[in-house]
């Protein structure tokens, strides 16, 4: 009974360890899901940042377009003025100022265009870098998760194999003990059967003795009348009892041999 109880307890303990291993695997799965969600949020933030850069670039482009349009309108206006009075000094000074402003405006436009191109290149570079880093991070997370999961599963399987081997040995010991108990019970059964036969023999003999006593009491009244006849009858009764006992004992011996 102690061996069976120990086997049951050990089995429950192994099942509990297996459940704990499953809980660890579930915890690792949740951590991987959290990392994936974080990467997804970072990607969303990056896309929003790229969108903001693109909006800013659109505004800068619109500004440059407006400046070009304004410069074109100013060119038309100045051409009209030069056609009205090309010899007027004041007009010539105005033209000089306009040329300098036009040059300055062109420089500003060129700077804005260069800045827009730089922003576009920086945005593309940041987007590409983020995508590459996201891929690298995702691969690293997946590799780490797979490695941790494989290690956990390997440890669990190793421990289960060790527990199974220990349980097998304990179960073999319990079976051996049960076989010994079974053999002992068979021996006890044979002893009980032999004792029962002996008791039955003693009861039968006691029954015959009581019958003999009753016969002696019944014949006691006529003992003095015919002594020789009584002696002969007693000898016959003793002989019958002896034959009956011998026959019963022989039958018991044959049963024991079976």
Secondary structure, 3 states (H helix, E strand, C coil): CHHHHHHHHHHHHHHHHHHHHHHHHHHHHHHHHHHHHHHHHHHHHHHHHHHHHHHHHHHHHHHHHHHHHHHHHHHHHHHHHHHHCCCCHHHHHHHHHHHHHHHHHHHHHHHHHHHHHHHHHHHHHHHHHHHHHHHHHHHHHHHHHHHHHHHHHHHHHHHHHHHHHHHHHHHHHHHHHHHHHHHHHHHHHHHHHHHHHHHHHHHHHHHHHHHHHHHHHHHHCCCCCCHHHHHHHHHHHHHHHHHHHHHHHHHHHHHHHC
